[in-house]
Amino acid sequence: MQNAISTSLYSPAPLPGKLRSITLTGFISITIGSLVLTGWIFHIAILQAVLPKFVSMKVNTAIEFILVGFALLVTQFKIRKSHLIIARILYLTVIVIGFASLIESIFQFNLDIDELFFADTAAVNQHLSYPGRMSLITAVCFILLGCSFWGFTTKSNINHIISQYCLNFVTAISAVAIIGYLYGLSSFYSISYAGSIPIHTAFLLFLISLTASWLQPSIGINELFAGKLVGNVMAKRVLIIAVFIILFFGILSLIGRHFKLFSFKNGMSLLIIGFICAGFVMVWNMARWMNKLDTGRRDAETEVALMNDQLELRVKQRSDKLTILMAKYRETEAKFKAAFEHSAIGTALVTLKGKWFQVNRSLCDMMGYKEQELLTMSIDSIYGDNRMVNPHQENELSAIFSNPGKIERRYKCKDKSIVWISVNTAAVNNKKGGAIYFVSQFEDITNRKNAEINLKAAYKDIENHVKTIQGLAWKQSHMIRRPLANLQGLTGLLKDDNLDSEVLVHIEKELIALDKIIIEMAEDARCKGIKKIVAKKRSFKKPVKIT
């Protein structure tokens, strides 16, 4: 549906249905107008009037329909300024011809335009005052058509509304004329001093005005039938049934009069009875349709009520589940908070930028700060002399969070003292795997570190004592070996004298064995003693990464 007929009539790409109906109407108007002109050229009475007793369409009327048809077809081309100008010229011509005929009928004078092209011999033979002149009602309809189409070419909404009501008025006049022809009521299509509307003229006026008005159904009377509400649908159904009844009984009346099947009184009685029966059928049909709608509405209400009950049940079930989950969450949160607050080691939640946003009492006591003081600081602000240990580390945050597991760091307390702390950090991730914040645990290991330092000093002292003992052992062994060497020399002399040589041999063996023992004692004191001390020293160290 278009907001304005002008946009529909002059759209660059014709819309399906509506603009095709304009094209078809234009061709029908041109065709019927051309056939009537052919009838006037070749004196074919059936083309001038549908039936011998009916009024003939005049030449100017046929020309008007041809002009209107061409104007409608021009609007179907791509929008250009020349097309709009041509259409307006055609509309203006239609208005001028209709206005001239209207002036002639009202003021009873002749402008010599009625028989400008062809003489109306039939009207002359019937002694009519103004042969070849279109009726006053026809002239008014053409003026309204031309003015309405001209109004649609403007951008004013008021002009569009006025034009739409002009079309509705033409539709009503032509419909009354058609009903008059169907039921033999000449007063419906004829004014004694202004002439009658021919049947094909009434048909074309009805077709053109109705087609054009439905391009803008939201304005005028068409709004009643174009909506989708129950009232609009009912009005449309009633209109369709009423049109069918009027046409059906009108055709029967026309056939009855033509073949003289019944008199006027009998025909009127039958017509009234027929209308009553048709009205009853229409009421019965509408009642069934309304009852069907009401039944559907009740079924829909019942279904909606059932769906609401099911929805309420689901909401209650989900609310119960949510309540249970919230209770479990609160319980878990309470447990976490209790574990967090009463933990024997320091615990903190740290943002991705290294800011504390939750700390426990143990950490505050460990660092000597109050909770509010720590929350205003970052983890970088309490580092100790770690940069001297790790000069390549940019900051404390990257040092902790880039190393998984535990690391040992030095931190500066509020009183400027340095404490050794073992930091264990883990990331809390979202569903996509991205870190949200970090959970860090801080354990004071200053005493252990001091014990390690003292142990290292003790190891150093032991090592120095061992070296001293080694020196003494070598010195003593040297002092012992010197008299042994003398004894060996003396035993050699005794051998040369051949005195009790067997005893001397035994003395020599014992001296050699004594010399080996002394050497082994010295070697064992020098090597094995050092190895045992080093091994014992390594057994005290733990596999902890120190940075």
FENMOLIN-V958621 format. One record per helix or strand. SS is the DSSP state (a for helix, b for strand). FROM is the first residue (numbers start at 1). LEN is the number of residues. If there is no record, write none. Layout:
# FENMOLIN-V958621
{{SS;FROM;LEN} {SS;FROM;LEN}}
This chain:
# FENMOLIN-V958621
{{a;5;5} {a;18;25} {a;45;4} {a;59;16} {a;81;27} {a;121;5} {a;136;17} {a;157;27} {a;186;3} {b;190;2} {b;195;2} {a;199;18} {a;220;7} {a;230;30} {a;264;78} {b;346;5} {b;355;5} {a;361;7} {a;371;5} {b;378;1} {a;379;4} {b;383;1} {a;386;4} {a;396;6} {b;405;8} {b;418;12} {b;435;10} {a;446;52} {a;501;26} {a;528;11} {b;546;1}}
